[in-house]
Amino acid sequence: MDRLALFRRGLFAALLLVCHASLHAADLLDNADLAEAPFSLDNPAAFARQLPDGQTAQVLQQGNENLADLSQIGENQLASIVQQGSDQQAFILQQGENQLASILQIGQGNIAGISQIGSDNQAAIAQIGANNNASIEQLGSGMSSSVIQYGSGQRVQIVQHQ
């Protein structure tokens, strides 16, 4: 098994384990627009929802002042954002079909973004540390990328076009 496949499996397994943990997103409790939503903030599993056309989106946050933005257009999309720490930003945009995107952030001040337009693309970003910045842009089909950042102050940009 190559290193990228091993990383993807490990990251996906970690995300599955985290989704069962009891998390409290105190920074979300202040948002009036979420308070009227049909799910309870006391139940983190409610953030993982089955959306139309086989889309699955999951956002899990623990800490303060974290921002997550996830947008899916198309069919059979899977996206996950997990944030533990403070002042982190994560963005995922998926347009097309059969795409997988995952962002894991542990620390403070990390910024990550994944943009996928096409089909059969996979992207993963893991940031453990502080003030790291990573982005993956995929335009086309059948692409795969991953970024792992340990430490502080690192910058990575991956652009894949076909």
SULPEGI-V946798 format. One record per residue. PHI is phi as a letter, one per 20 degrees, with the letter a starting at -180 (999 if undefined). OMEGA is omega in degrees with one decimal (* if undefined). D_CENTER is the distance of its C-alpha to the mean C-alpha in Angstrom with 2 decimals. Layout:
# SULPEGI-V946798
phi: [PHI;PHI]
omega: [OMEGA;OMEGA]
d_center: [D_CENTER;D_CENTER]
This chain:
# SULPEGI-V946798
phi: [999;f;f;f;f;f;f;f;f;f;f;f;f;f;f;f;f;f;f;e;f;e;d;c;d;f;f;e;f;e;e;f;f;e;f;e;f;f;c;e;f;f;d;f;f;f;f;e;c;f;d;g;l;m;e;c;c;c;c;c;c;c;p;c;l;e;c;c;c;c;c;c;c;p;c;l;d;c;c;b;c;c;c;c;p;b;l;d;c;c;c;c;c;c;c;p;b;l;c;c;c;b;c;c;c;c;q;b;m;e;c;b;b;c;c;c;c;q;b;l;d;c;b;b;c;c;c;c;q;c;l;e;c;b;b;c;c;c;c;q;c;m;d;b;b;b;c;c;c;d;o;c;m;e;c;b;c;d;c;c;c;c]
omega: [-178.6;-173.9;-179.8;178.4;177.7;177.5;-179.3;-179.8;179.2;179.3;179.2;178.0;177.8;179.4;177.5;178.2;-178.2;-176.4;178.2;179.5;177.5;-177.4;177.4;179.9;-176.2;-178.9;178.1;-176.0;-178.5;-176.5;-177.6;-178.6;177.7;-178.5;-179.5;-178.2;-176.3;178.8;-177.0;176.6;177.4;-177.0;-177.2;-179.9;-180.0;179.6;175.5;-173.1;174.6;-177.5;-179.9;173.5;175.3;178.7;175.0;179.9;-179.1;174.5;177.0;-177.4;171.5;-178.7;-175.5;173.1;174.7;-179.9;176.4;179.0;-175.2;-178.7;-180.0;174.5;-179.8;-176.1;173.8;177.8;174.1;-179.9;-178.6;174.1;176.7;-178.9;174.2;-177.1;-177.7;175.2;179.9;179.7;178.2;-177.2;174.4;173.5;177.2;174.6;-179.2;-179.1;175.7;-178.9;-179.8;177.2;-178.3;175.5;175.2;179.7;175.9;-179.6;-175.6;172.8;178.9;177.6;179.9;177.4;176.0;176.5;-178.9;176.1;-177.1;179.7;175.1;178.2;177.1;179.0;178.8;175.2;173.8;180.0;176.5;-176.3;-175.9;171.9;174.8;-179.6;179.5;175.1;175.5;176.7;179.8;178.7;-176.2;-175.6;173.4;-178.2;-179.6;178.7;172.3;178.4;172.2;178.5;172.1;178.0;-173.7;170.9;-179.0;179.8;178.1;173.9;177.2;178.5;178.2;177.3;-179.3;*]
d_center: [23.85;22.47;20.24;17.20;17.56;18.04;14.89;12.83;14.86;14.59;10.83;10.82;13.79;12.40;9.59;12.57;14.72;12.66;12.47;16.26;16.74;18.37;16.20;17.56;15.77;18.99;17.69;16.90;20.43;22.01;20.56;23.41;21.57;19.38;22.53;24.02;21.22;22.40;20.35;20.99;18.88;20.79;18.99;15.29;15.44;16.18;12.64;11.99;14.33;15.92;16.19;18.96;19.46;17.37;14.00;11.62;8.81;7.67;7.04;8.94;10.62;13.74;15.79;16.99;16.18;12.37;10.95;7.89;8.71;7.72;10.75;12.12;15.71;17.42;17.69;15.96;12.33;9.63;5.96;3.93;2.65;5.93;8.36;11.99;14.55;15.45;15.26;11.71;9.94;6.49;7.03;6.38;9.87;11.27;15.08;17.19;17.13;15.98;12.64;9.72;6.34;4.07;3.29;6.13;8.52;12.03;14.80;15.77;15.42;12.52;11.09;8.41;8.29;8.13;11.01;12.48;15.95;18.06;17.93;17.13;14.50;11.97;9.63;7.87;7.80;9.14;11.03;13.83;16.37;17.09;17.01;15.12;13.87;12.10;11.66;11.83;13.90;15.16;18.17;20.08;19.93;19.42;17.43;15.33;13.88;12.29;12.51;13.40;14.71;17.07;19.26;19.60;19.93;18.51;17.64;16.35;16.21;16.16;17.73;18.64;21.08;23.44]
